[in-house]
Amino acid sequence: MLKGFLAGLKDHLLSYGEGWLILSDLAEHLGLRTREGLLSLIEQAGLKVIARIDTKPTHPKAFDKTDLLYAARSQEITSLWRLTQK
């Protein structure tokens, strides 16, 4: 889904337009995706990052030490990526 979104975004942007992507880095903490891989997908799609706003989770599972994914969730960052055409 992420790859498809990024691949098609450029075609929906005006020359001065922005696409916003809200994405957690949980997959990176679980070894399912790398940051380099994400940046490569953005580059391959003909896009560039103009800003990123990060926030830490406040949901209960991020603080539940009995949760099997606690180690990853406690480090999770969710970001608003502002993307535009290169």
N, C-alpha and C positions, 0 to 999 in steps of 0.2 A: 504494500500500500504506500509506504513512504517513497519508494523508488518511483512508482507511478505518479504520485503527487508532484514530486520534484521534476520529473521528466516533462510533465504537461504544463507546469506553472508558467513558464516563459511565454507560451502561446496565449495566455489569458491576461498578460500584463501590458498596459500602455507603456510607452518609453519611460515615463516618470513614475510608473506604478510600483506598488509593493505587494508581495505575497507574505502572509504571516503563517508561520509554522509553530505550533505549540507542541513541544516534544520533551519527554522525560529522558534522562540518561540512564534509567534503570537497566536497559538492555546492555549498556556499556559495562555496568557493574557486574552483570551476570555473564559477561563474555559473549553475548549474542551479536554485538555490533561494536565497532571501534569508532572513536571520534574521527580518526583519519578517514575511515570509510564513509562516514556521513559527509565530511567536507569534500570528499572526492565526488560523491553523488551530486552535491550542490554545484561543484565545478563542471562536471560532465553535462549538467542540465543547462549550462550557459547562464548561471546565476551567481550572484555574489552576496555575501552577508554585509548588510549595512549597519546592523546593530543586533544586540542580543541582551535580553533582560532575563535574569535568573531569579528563581525563588526556591527556597527549601520547603519540603513538605510539612504540612501541619496535620495530616490525617493520622488517626490513632495507630495504624500499622507501622508508621515510621518510628514509633516509640515503644512498640510491643516487643520486648526482648524474647518472648516465647514464639514469635512468628519465625518460621523457617527462613524467610527472606529478610529478616531484621538487618543483618549486616549490610546488605545492598540498599535496602530502603532507607536506612538511617543516613546513608551518604548521597541519596538521590537528589538531583537538581532538576527542576522543570524549567524550561526556557522558552521564551517567545523569541523566535528567530525572525528578523525582518530581512526579507530577501528581495532583490531587484535584478533586472537584467544586467549582464556585463556590459 
